Amino acid sequence: MEFLVRAENLLPHGTPDEVRDQLRRDERARAMELRAAGVLKRLWRVPGRNATVGLYEADDPAALHDALVSLPMWKWMDVSVEALATHPQEKQ
């Protein structure tokens, strides 16, 4: 199944720079692991916001949930997920 995932990072103001920088490095490393595993297919940033839009692929919603909660910044994210279905025009 494919999923469109919108996520906004809401790391609290006042978080020390070294903590913020380490979280970003850890987040990038985990995203690369998800990409290598074929879970994270595409990722876009949203200009002007600390947000992303990603195309994910997982066996089911529970597997997607497991992937998302594995992200180091998970507890500071506002996430929305839309399951995607193939449009009939794509089956030509």
Biopython code that builds the backbone (N, CA, C, O; Angstrom):
import numpy as np
from Bio.PDB.StructureBuilder import StructureBuilder

atoms = [
    (1, "MET", "N", (0.834, -1.178, 0.000)),
    (1, "MET", "CA", (0.000, 0.000, 0.000)),
    (1, "MET", "C", (0.880, 1.244, 0.000)),
    (1, "MET", "O", (1.959, 1.272, 0.591)),
    (2, "GLU", "N", (0.384, 2.264, -0.679)),
    (2, "GLU", "CA", (1.083, 3.547, -0.663)),
    (2, "GLU", "C", (0.316, 4.522, 0.226)),
    (2, "GLU", "O", (-0.909, 4.471, 0.340)),
    (3, "PHE", "N", (1.090, 5.413, 0.854)),
    (3, "PHE", "CA", (0.526, 6.390, 1.768)),
    (3, "PHE", "C", (1.178, 7.749, 1.531)),
    (3, "PHE", "O", (2.388, 7.842, 1.327)),
    (4, "LEU", "N", (0.369, 8.789, 1.561)),
    (4, "LEU", "CA", (0.876, 10.151, 1.537)),
    (4, "LEU", "C", (0.949, 10.611, 2.988)),
    (4, "LEU", "O", (-0.061, 10.627, 3.691)),
    (5, "VAL", "N", (2.142, 10.986, 3.433)),
    (5, "VAL", "CA", (2.353, 11.367, 4.835)),
    (5, "VAL", "C", (2.817, 12.815, 4.889)),
    (5, "VAL", "O", (3.841, 13.182, 4.312)),
    (6, "ARG", "N", (2.049, 13.618, 5.590)),
    (6, "ARG", "CA", (2.413, 15.021, 5.831)),
    (6, "ARG", "C", (2.868, 15.117, 7.289)),
    (6, "ARG", "O", (2.171, 14.673, 8.201)),
    (7, "ALA", "N", (4.034, 15.697, 7.485)),
    (7, "ALA", "CA", (4.581, 15.792, 8.842)),
    (7, "ALA", "C", (5.170, 17.174, 9.065)),
    (7, "ALA", "O", (5.896, 17.701, 8.222)),
    (8, "GLU", "N", (4.849, 17.745, 10.203)),
    (8, "GLU", "CA", (5.445, 19.017, 10.602)),
    (8, "GLU", "C", (6.198, 18.793, 11.900)),
    (8, "GLU", "O", (5.647, 18.268, 12.868)),
    (9, "ASN", "N", (7.462, 19.195, 11.912)),
    (9, "ASN", "CA", (8.291, 19.058, 13.113)),
    (9, "ASN", "C", (8.001, 20.225, 14.040)),
    (9, "ASN", "O", (8.100, 21.387, 13.645)),
    (10, "LEU", "N", (7.644, 19.907, 15.270)),
    (10, "LEU", "CA", (7.278, 20.920, 16.258)),
    (10, "LEU", "C", (8.204, 20.858, 17.473)),
    (10, "LEU", "O", (7.755, 20.929, 18.617)),
    (11, "LEU", "N", (9.494, 20.725, 17.205)),
    (11, "LEU", "CA", (10.482, 20.697, 18.282)),
    (11, "LEU", "C", (10.343, 21.980, 19.101)),
    (11, "LEU", "O", (10.318, 23.071, 18.532)),
    (12, "PRO", "N", (10.255, 21.866, 20.411)),
    (12, "PRO", "CA", (10.004, 23.056, 21.247)),
    (12, "PRO", "C", (11.060, 24.140, 21.067)),
    (12, "PRO", "O", (12.248, 23.861, 20.911)),
    (13, "HIS", "N", (10.583, 25.402, 21.095)),
    (13, "HIS", "CA", (11.514, 26.533, 21.080)),
    (13, "HIS", "C", (12.385, 26.429, 22.321)),
    (13, "HIS", "O", (11.928, 26.003, 23.382)),
    (14, "GLY", "N", (13.614, 26.813, 22.179)),
    (14, "GLY", "CA", (14.523, 26.746, 23.309)),
    (14, "GLY", "C", (15.291, 25.440, 23.393)),
    (14, "GLY", "O", (16.142, 25.273, 24.267)),
    (15, "THR", "N", (14.993, 24.501, 22.477)),
    (15, "THR", "CA", (15.772, 23.266, 22.449)),
    (15, "THR", "C", (17.210, 23.636, 22.101)),
    (15, "THR", "O", (17.440, 24.336, 21.114)),
    (16, "PRO", "N", (18.169, 23.186, 22.881)),
    (16, "PRO", "CA", (19.570, 23.548, 22.602)),
    (16, "PRO", "C", (19.988, 23.149, 21.178)),
    (16, "PRO", "O", (19.561, 22.118, 20.659)),
    (17, "ASP", "N", (20.818, 23.975, 20.570)),
    (17, "ASP", "CA", (21.256, 23.738, 19.194)),
    (17, "ASP", "C", (21.896, 22.367, 19.018)),
    (17, "ASP", "O", (21.668, 21.697, 18.011)),
    (18, "GLU", "N", (22.704, 21.945, 20.007)),
    (18, "GLU", "CA", (23.382, 20.654, 19.860)),
    (18, "GLU", "C", (22.369, 19.496, 19.875)),
    (18, "GLU", "O", (22.567, 18.494, 19.188)),
    (19, "VAL", "N", (21.303, 19.630, 20.644)),
    (19, "VAL", "CA", (20.252, 18.603, 20.672)),
    (19, "VAL", "C", (19.503, 18.606, 19.341)),
    (19, "VAL", "O", (19.261, 17.552, 18.754)),
    (20, "ARG", "N", (19.142, 19.791, 18.872)),
    (20, "ARG", "CA", (18.443, 19.944, 17.593)),
    (20, "ARG", "C", (19.284, 19.359, 16.449)),
    (20, "ARG", "O", (18.763, 18.634, 15.602)),
    (21, "ASP", "N", (20.575, 19.675, 16.430)),
    (21, "ASP", "CA", (21.455, 19.189, 15.362)),
    (21, "ASP", "C", (21.588, 17.666, 15.404)),
    (21, "ASP", "O", (21.592, 17.016, 14.359)),
    (22, "GLN", "N", (21.696, 17.100, 16.595)),
    (22, "GLN", "CA", (21.813, 15.642, 16.710)),
    (22, "GLN", "C", (20.518, 14.961, 16.254)),
    (22, "GLN", "O", (20.560, 13.947, 15.558)),
    (23, "LEU", "N", (19.383, 15.513, 16.643)),
    (23, "LEU", "CA", (18.100, 14.953, 16.199)),
    (23, "LEU", "C", (17.981, 14.988, 14.681)),
    (23, "LEU", "O", (17.497, 14.032, 14.075)),
    (24, "ARG", "N", (18.417, 16.071, 14.071)),
    (24, "ARG", "CA", (18.365, 16.171, 12.599)),
    (24, "ARG", "C", (19.259, 15.124, 11.947)),
    (24, "ARG", "O", (18.871, 14.511, 10.953)),
    (25, "ARG", "N", (20.456, 14.913, 12.500)),
    (25, "ARG", "CA", (21.350, 13.886, 11.950)),
    (25, "ARG", "C", (20.729, 12.497, 12.109)),
    (25, "ARG", "O", (20.759, 11.683, 11.185)),
    (26, "ASP", "N", (20.170, 12.239, 13.286)),
    (26, "ASP", "CA", (19.552, 10.937, 13.539)),
    (26, "ASP", "C", (18.331, 10.725, 12.637)),
    (26, "ASP", "O", (18.111, 9.627, 12.126)),
    (27, "GLU", "N", (17.547, 11.781, 12.449)),
    (27, "GLU", "CA", (16.361, 11.707, 11.587)),
    (27, "GLU", "C", (16.766, 11.395, 10.152)),
    (27, "GLU", "O", (16.146, 10.560, 9.493)),
    (28, "ARG", "N", (17.798, 12.064, 9.678)),
    (28, "ARG", "CA", (18.274, 11.823, 8.311)),
    (28, "ARG", "C", (18.764, 10.383, 8.163)),
    (28, "ARG", "O", (18.454, 9.721, 7.172)),
    (29, "ALA", "N", (19.519, 9.903, 9.131)),
    (29, "ALA", "CA", (20.037, 8.529, 9.070)),
    (29, "ALA", "C", (18.889, 7.525, 9.032)),
    (29, "ALA", "O", (18.922, 6.575, 8.250)),
    (30, "ARG", "N", (17.879, 7.730, 9.871)),
    (30, "ARG", "CA", (16.746, 6.789, 9.887)),
    (30, "ARG", "C", (15.959, 6.868, 8.586)),
    (30, "ARG", "O", (15.513, 5.845, 8.068)),
    (31, "ALA", "N", (15.787, 8.073, 8.056)),
    (31, "ALA", "CA", (15.088, 8.221, 6.772)),
    (31, "ALA", "C", (15.837, 7.483, 5.658)),
    (31, "ALA", "O", (15.212, 6.883, 4.783)),
    (32, "MET", "N", (17.148, 7.526, 5.689)),
    (32, "MET", "CA", (17.942, 6.817, 4.682)),
    (32, "MET", "C", (17.760, 5.301, 4.833)),
    (32, "MET", "O", (17.727, 4.581, 3.835)),
    (33, "GLU", "N", (17.645, 4.822, 6.058)),
    (33, "GLU", "CA", (17.377, 3.391, 6.279)),
    (33, "GLU", "C", (16.002, 3.010, 5.735)),
    (33, "GLU", "O", (15.849, 1.970, 5.095)),
    (34, "LEU", "N", (15.010, 3.852, 5.991)),
    (34, "LEU", "CA", (13.670, 3.578, 5.467)),
    (34, "LEU", "C", (13.658, 3.623, 3.942)),
    (34, "LEU", "O", (12.951, 2.850, 3.295)),
    (35, "ARG", "N", (14.438, 4.523, 3.382)),
    (35, "ARG", "CA", (14.544, 4.604, 1.917)),
    (35, "ARG", "C", (15.191, 3.329, 1.365)),
    (35, "ARG", "O", (14.710, 2.764, 0.383)),
    (36, "ALA", "N", (16.260, 2.886, 1.985)),
    (36, "ALA", "CA", (16.966, 1.671, 1.539)),
    (36, "ALA", "C", (16.068, 0.441, 1.647)),
    (36, "ALA", "O", (16.187, -0.495, 0.856)),
    (37, "ALA", "N", (15.172, 0.447, 2.631)),
    (37, "ALA", "CA", (14.244, -0.675, 2.829)),
    (37, "ALA", "C", (13.039, -0.601, 1.894)),
    (37, "ALA", "O", (12.217, -1.516, 1.868)),
    (38, "GLY", "N", (12.933, 0.489, 1.125)),
    (38, "GLY", "CA", (11.820, 0.640, 0.190)),
    (38, "GLY", "C", (10.551, 1.180, 0.818)),
    (38, "GLY", "O", (9.498, 1.186, 0.181)),
    (39, "VAL", "N", (10.637, 1.634, 2.059)),
    (39, "VAL", "CA", (9.462, 2.167, 2.749)),
    (39, "VAL", "C", (9.237, 3.633, 2.374)),
    (39, "VAL", "O", (8.115, 4.030, 2.059)),
    (40, "LEU", "N", (10.287, 4.425, 2.409)),
    (40, "LEU", "CA", (10.204, 5.834, 2.031)),
    (40, "LEU", "C", (10.556, 5.937, 0.548)),
    (40, "LEU", "O", (11.698, 5.702, 0.153)),
    (41, "LYS", "N", (9.563, 6.288, -0.262)),
    (41, "LYS", "CA", (9.750, 6.323, -1.712)),
    (41, "LYS", "C", (10.187, 7.694, -2.208)),
    (41, "LYS", "O", (11.086, 7.801, -3.042)),
    (42, "ARG", "N", (9.551, 8.740, -1.695)),
    (42, "ARG", "CA", (9.863, 10.124, -2.103)),
    (42, "ARG", "C", (9.658, 11.023, -0.903)),
    (42, "ARG", "O", (8.871, 10.706, -0.011)),
    (43, "LEU", "N", (10.363, 12.142, -0.875)),
    (43, "LEU", "CA", (10.234, 13.084, 0.226)),
    (43, "LEU", "C", (10.407, 14.507, -0.317)),
    (43, "LEU", "O", (11.354, 14.799, -1.047)),
    (44, "TRP", "N", (9.485, 15.366, 0.050)),
    (44, "TRP", "CA", (9.540, 16.769, -0.342)),
    (44, "TRP", "C", (9.496, 17.623, 0.910)),
    (44, "TRP", "O", (8.884, 17.236, 1.905)),
    (45, "ARG", "N", (10.133, 18.771, 0.872)),
    (45, "ARG", "CA", (10.007, 19.708, 1.977)),
    (45, "ARG", "C", (8.958, 20.742, 1.584)),
    (45, "ARG", "O", (8.692, 20.959, 0.402)),
    (46, "VAL", "N", (8.376, 21.365, 2.581)),
    (46, "VAL", "CA", (7.366, 22.398, 2.351)),
    (46, "VAL", "C", (8.048, 23.742, 2.614)),
    (46, "VAL", "O", (8.359, 24.052, 3.764)),
    (47, "PRO", "N", (8.287, 24.543, 1.577)),
    (47, "PRO", "CA", (8.976, 25.812, 1.771)),
    (47, "PRO", "C", (8.266, 26.701, 2.791)),
    (47, "PRO", "O", (7.039, 26.808, 2.805)),
    (48, "GLY", "N", (9.066, 27.327, 3.633)),
    (48, "GLY", "CA", (8.537, 28.253, 4.620)),
    (48, "GLY", "C", (8.047, 27.606, 5.900)),
    (48, "GLY", "O", (7.616, 28.296, 6.823)),
    (49, "ARG", "N", (8.112, 26.271, 5.961)),
    (49, "ARG", "CA", (7.665, 25.555, 7.159)),
    (49, "ARG", "C", (8.658, 24.455, 7.462)),
    (49, "ARG", "O", (9.409, 24.028, 6.585)),
    (50, "ASN", "N", (8.664, 24.003, 8.684)),
    (50, "ASN", "CA", (9.509, 22.877, 9.067)),
    (50, "ASN", "C", (8.673, 21.607, 8.870)),
    (50, "ASN", "O", (8.346, 20.899, 9.822)),
    (51, "ALA", "N", (8.339, 21.344, 7.593)),
    (51, "ALA", "CA", (7.401, 20.276, 7.270)),
    (51, "ALA", "C", (7.847, 19.531, 6.020)),
    (51, "ALA", "O", (8.596, 20.044, 5.190)),
    (52, "THR", "N", (7.354, 18.298, 5.920)),
    (52, "THR", "CA", (7.639, 17.469, 4.753)),
    (52, "THR", "C", (6.360, 16.788, 4.279)),
    (52, "THR", "O", (5.381, 16.658, 5.013)),
    (53, "VAL", "N", (6.411, 16.360, 3.023)),
    (53, "VAL", "CA", (5.385, 15.500, 2.446)),
    (53, "VAL", "C", (6.139, 14.303, 1.894)),
    (53, "VAL", "O", (7.084, 14.460, 1.121)),
    (54, "GLY", "N", (5.723, 13.111, 2.290)),
    (54, "GLY", "CA", (6.425, 11.912, 1.849)),
    (54, "GLY", "C", (5.486, 10.894, 1.249)),
    (54, "GLY", "O", (4.318, 10.795, 1.624)),
    (55, "LEU", "N", (6.023, 10.137, 0.306)),
    (55, "LEU", "CA", (5.318, 8.991, -0.255)),
    (55, "LEU", "C", (5.965, 7.758, 0.350)),
    (55, "LEU", "O", (7.151, 7.501, 0.146)),
    (56, "TYR", "N", (5.176, 7.002, 1.092)),
    (56, "TYR", "CA", (5.652, 5.814, 1.781)),
    (56, "TYR", "C", (4.948, 4.589, 1.214)),
    (56, "TYR", "O", (3.839, 4.686, 0.689)),
    (57, "GLU", "N", (5.598, 3.443, 1.322)),
    (57, "GLU", "CA", (4.985, 2.175, 0.937)),
    (57, "GLU", "C", (5.186, 1.188, 2.078)),
    (57, "GLU", "O", (6.298, 0.993, 2.570)),
    (58, "ALA", "N", (4.084, 0.572, 2.484)),
    (58, "ALA", "CA", (4.127, -0.395, 3.583)),
    (58, "ALA", "C", (3.064, -1.459, 3.331)),
    (58, "ALA", "O", (2.110, -1.233, 2.585)),
    (59, "ASP", "N", (3.237, -2.617, 3.958)),
    (59, "ASP", "CA", (2.283, -3.713, 3.770)),
    (59, "ASP", "C", (0.883, -3.351, 4.240)),
    (59, "ASP", "O", (-0.107, -3.786, 3.652)),
    (60, "ASP", "N", (0.800, -2.556, 5.295)),
    (60, "ASP", "CA", (-0.501, -2.187, 5.856)),
    (60, "ASP", "C", (-0.300, -0.970, 6.760)),
    (60, "ASP", "O", (0.837, -0.570, 7.010)),
    (61, "PRO", "N", (-1.395, -0.377, 7.253)),
    (61, "PRO", "CA", (-1.256, 0.800, 8.117)),
    (61, "PRO", "C", (-0.418, 0.550, 9.369)),
    (61, "PRO", "O", (0.294, 1.448, 9.820)),
    (62, "ALA", "N", (-0.489, -0.637, 9.929)),
    (62, "ALA", "CA", (0.303, -0.932, 11.127)),
    (62, "ALA", "C", (1.800, -0.886, 10.817)),
    (62, "ALA", "O", (2.582, -0.382, 11.623)),
    (63, "ALA", "N", (2.200, -1.399, 9.672)),
    (63, "ALA", "CA", (3.613, -1.364, 9.273)),
    (63, "ALA", "C", (4.068, 0.073, 9.037)),
    (63, "ALA", "O", (5.189, 0.436, 9.392)),
    (64, "LEU", "N", (3.205, 0.887, 8.442)),
    (64, "LEU", "CA", (3.544, 2.298, 8.257)),
    (64, "LEU", "C", (3.713, 2.971, 9.620)),
    (64, "LEU", "O", (4.666, 3.721, 9.834)),
    (65, "HIS", "N", (2.794, 2.703, 10.528)),
    (65, "HIS", "CA", (2.882, 3.281, 11.871)),
    (65, "HIS", "C", (4.218, 2.919, 12.525)),
    (65, "HIS", "O", (4.876, 3.775, 13.116)),
    (66, "ASP", "N", (4.610, 1.660, 12.417)),
    (66, "ASP", "CA", (5.885, 1.231, 12.998)),
    (66, "ASP", "C", (7.049, 2.012, 12.397)),
    (66, "ASP", "O", (7.977, 2.392, 13.111)),
    (67, "ALA", "N", (7.003, 2.251, 11.088)),
    (67, "ALA", "CA", (8.073, 3.009, 10.433)),
    (67, "ALA", "C", (8.093, 4.449, 10.935)),
    (67, "ALA", "O", (9.159, 4.990, 11.230)),
    (68, "LEU", "N", (6.924, 5.066, 11.031)),
    (68, "LEU", "CA", (6.872, 6.469, 11.451)),
    (68, "LEU", "C", (7.306, 6.657, 12.895)),
    (68, "LEU", "O", (8.019, 7.611, 13.205)),
    (69, "VAL", "N", (6.890, 5.766, 13.778)),
    (69, "VAL", "CA", (7.282, 5.932, 15.185)),
    (69, "VAL", "C", (8.762, 5.621, 15.404)),
    (69, "VAL", "O", (9.305, 5.913, 16.469)),
    (70, "SER", "N", (9.409, 5.037, 14.412)),
    (70, "SER", "CA", (10.848, 4.781, 14.525)),
    (70, "SER", "C", (11.679, 6.027, 14.237)),
    (70, "SER", "O", (12.890, 6.028, 14.463)),
    (71, "LEU", "N", (11.043, 7.084, 13.741)),
    (71, "LEU", "CA", (11.766, 8.322, 13.459)),
    (71, "LEU", "C", (12.125, 9.028, 14.770)),
    (71, "LEU", "O", (11.275, 9.165, 15.650)),
    (72, "PRO", "N", (13.361, 9.471, 14.903)),
    (72, "PRO", "CA", (13.796, 10.098, 16.155)),
    (72, "PRO", "C", (12.972, 11.313, 16.575)),
    (72, "PRO", "O", (12.852, 11.589, 17.769)),
    (73, "MET", "N", (12.403, 12.044, 15.616)),
    (73, "MET", "CA", (11.635, 13.240, 15.957)),
    (73, "MET", "C", (10.148, 12.956, 16.100)),
    (73, "MET", "O", (9.351, 13.885, 16.234)),
    (74, "TRP", "N", (9.761, 11.673, 16.074)),
    (74, "TRP", "CA", (8.353, 11.284, 16.095)),
    (74, "TRP", "C", (7.536, 12.018, 17.156)),
    (74, "TRP", "O", (6.451, 12.518, 16.859)),
    (75, "LYS", "N", (8.039, 12.089, 18.378)),
    (75, "LYS", "CA", (7.214, 12.652, 19.453)),
    (75, "LYS", "C", (7.010, 14.160, 19.318)),
    (75, "LYS", "O", (6.206, 14.740, 20.047)),
    (76, "TRP", "N", (7.726, 14.798, 18.396)),
    (76, "TRP", "CA", (7.549, 16.229, 18.151)),
    (76, "TRP", "C", (6.921, 16.493, 16.786)),
    (76, "TRP", "O", (7.004, 17.608, 16.272)),
    (77, "MET", "N", (6.297, 15.481, 16.199)),
    (77, "MET", "CA", (5.714, 15.640, 14.868)),
    (77, "MET", "C", (4.195, 15.687, 14.929)),
    (77, "MET", "O", (3.557, 14.980, 15.709)),
    (78, "ASP", "N", (3.643, 16.540, 14.085)),
    (78, "ASP", "CA", (2.213, 16.530, 13.815)),
    (78, "ASP", "C", (2.085, 15.835, 12.465)),
    (78, "ASP", "O", (2.550, 16.359, 11.454)),
    (79, "VAL", "N", (1.459, 14.661, 12.438)),
    (79, "VAL", "CA", (1.449, 13.809, 11.248)),
    (79, "VAL", "C", (0.024, 13.564, 10.783)),
    (79, "VAL", "O", (-0.878, 13.332, 11.589)),
    (80, "SER", "N", (-0.165, 13.621, 9.462)),
    (80, "SER", "CA", (-1.429, 13.160, 8.875)),
    (80, "SER", "C", (-1.084, 12.176, 7.769)),
    (80, "SER", "O", (-0.101, 12.344, 7.047)),
    (81, "VAL", "N", (-1.912, 11.150, 7.652)),
    (81, "VAL", "CA", (-1.668, 10.066, 6.701)),
    (81, "VAL", "C", (-2.899, 9.866, 5.838)),
    (81, "VAL", "O", (-4.026, 9.858, 6.333)),
    (82, "GLU", "N", (-2.672, 9.706, 4.545)),
    (82, "GLU", "CA", (-3.742, 9.364, 3.611)),
    (82, "GLU", "C", (-3.338, 8.097, 2.880)),
    (82, "GLU", "O", (-2.285, 8.052, 2.243)),
    (83, "ALA", "N", (-4.166, 7.070, 2.967)),
    (83, "ALA", "CA", (-3.930, 5.864, 2.177)),
    (83, "ALA", "C", (-4.259, 6.188, 0.720)),
    (83, "ALA", "O", (-5.225, 6.898, 0.438)),
    (84, "LEU", "N", (-3.455, 5.669, -0.196)),
    (84, "LEU", "CA", (-3.643, 5.946, -1.617)),
    (84, "LEU", "C", (-4.060, 4.674, -2.350)),
    (84, "LEU", "O", (-3.596, 3.578, -2.038)),
    (85, "ALA", "N", (-4.929, 4.843, -3.313)),
    (85, "ALA", "CA", (-5.362, 3.724, -4.167)),
    (85, "ALA", "C", (-5.073, 4.099, -5.611)),
    (85, "ALA", "O", (-5.154, 5.269, -5.984)),
    (86, "THR", "N", (-4.740, 3.117, -6.411)),
    (86, "THR", "CA", (-4.419, 3.363, -7.814)),
    (86, "THR", "C", (-5.669, 3.860, -8.553)),
    (86, "THR", "O", (-6.753, 3.295, -8.415)),
    (87, "HIS", "N", (-5.498, 4.895, -9.313)),
    (87, "HIS", "CA", (-6.572, 5.460, -10.129)),
    (87, "HIS", "C", (-6.744, 4.567, -11.361)),
    (87, "HIS", "O", (-5.756, 4.055, -11.887)),
    (88, "PRO", "N", (-7.983, 4.373, -11.831)),
    (88, "PRO", "CA", (-8.203, 3.522, -13.011)),
    (88, "PRO", "C", (-7.385, 3.935, -14.236)),
    (88, "PRO", "O", (-6.996, 3.076, -15.026)),
    (89, "GLN", "N", (-7.120, 5.222, -14.409)),
    (89, "GLN", "CA", (-6.303, 5.677, -15.558)),
    (89, "GLN", "C", (-4.870, 5.182, -15.490)),
    (89, "GLN", "O", (-4.194, 5.107, -16.516)),
    (90, "GLU", "N", (-4.396, 4.842, -14.294)),
    (90, "GLU", "CA", (-3.035, 4.348, -14.137)),
    (90, "GLU", "C", (-2.902, 2.889, -14.539)),
    (90, "GLU", "O", (-1.786, 2.385, -14.658)),
    (91, "LYS", "N", (-4.006, 2.208, -14.748)),
    (91, "LYS", "CA", (-3.982, 0.783, -15.076)),
    (91, "LYS", "C", (-3.969, 0.525, -16.583)),
    (91, "LYS", "O", (-4.147, -0.616, -17.010)),
    (92, "GLN", "N", (-3.767, 1.533, -17.372)),
    (92, "GLN", "CA", (-3.781, 1.370, -18.832)),
    (92, "GLN", "C", (-2.587, 0.614, -19.319)),
    (92, "GLN", "O", (-2.447, 0.390, -20.522)),
]
sb = StructureBuilder()
sb.init_structure("model")
sb.init_model(0)
sb.init_chain("A")
sb.init_seg("    ")
for serial, (resi, resn, name, xyz) in enumerate(atoms, 1):
    if name == "N":
        sb.init_residue(resn, " ", resi, " ")
    sb.init_atom(name, np.array(xyz, "f"), 0.0, 1.0, " ", f" {name:<3s}", serial, name[0])
structure = sb.get_structure()
